[in-house]
């Protein structure tokens, strides 16, 4: 009879364990959850047909509760839902694709039905709206905008003007209007409805994330590191938001396996290539970067990742900070995402503008390296006194939580073979030269008749003025917030240090 209470106690413990496990289990991944995938099959608006199959792999695990529901490397399947191709340009100026991914195959072999919507194609010149990938208007190039905005706004019939013909003959650049997404292109998806996972537990399918808590030694090291890089004129530039621990070979191998390219040095050839990519609205995988300094030291390496757009790319610079050639070398980095490009009159050069949320870019770099199997651990270390809002050297807004991510690298091992395929700058030219010539003439005629007149020019000028005013207002507000934050931080430091 004395053993009976022990039995009760054991039963109670078992019940508590079962309840705890049930509480950790995930009933459904909620709608709106982001799923990052990488295409393993290419798709084009020129050749795709409704119902064509699509295949991709997951590049960032989807976690629900205490379980990884969709791991890195899970295969995703979908279909082409609708296609609009440009063809000869008689009916449509731009292309469009609607892609739907509806099934995930996890490691255990079980299938998870999903309903997704495409949010963006990473580093693509194409825009995504309401789940539809929209191609570019090939006449809406820098030279095309100059033609319609500046000289020929009063003209009702532009073709008799010999100046227009000479100008277009000088810049016979015509970007490809059809959409082509190669194998290796990264897509951001969102769940349009909850995804019901198979029965997994945290013990059966642990998350591969290894985010450690900073110890006092690491926190002290981070506190001693510089916060911002500068231009060669000593103007504050990018915020240091990443640090890598590893040898030079590990750093180079990690970014190469993740599909990044080393930046080229600036010379006559790369300048010409750079300017052509700007005019053609095409990608330049090894575009040169402007030199930045970290406490007077030039960067050791520069890496970037793009797809088919000159304006959009991920890029970062790395400085060897410890001065050691061993495996414990510390590399500091400032990672930002270029979101647009322009020919700046003020700075007399081609200028990239960055996305203000540099924390998102920090996460993207880590995601890329993790998917390539090159990360051992990640530690986020907060820094005090770092302005949450500031500006870079060209006046773009910079927003951050101030933390630096310390990434411990390891020798890379491919998580999934399909992830080793990296997107490259693709020269996609459907049809023969005669076809492309007639299409160019048709699209140019359509554009000139519609846009090269005073009515459209007045509308375009008003739109540009409103955009410039909003940008200026945002820059002034950001500058004021940055000064206020810096002043508050200085006041707090002063009060702390006062006797």
Order of alpha helices (4+ residues) and beta strands (2+ residues): alpha-beta-beta-beta-beta-beta-beta-beta-beta-beta-beta-beta-alpha-alpha-beta-beta-beta-alpha-beta-beta-beta-alpha-beta-alpha-beta-beta-beta-beta-beta-beta-alpha-beta-beta-beta-beta-alpha-alpha
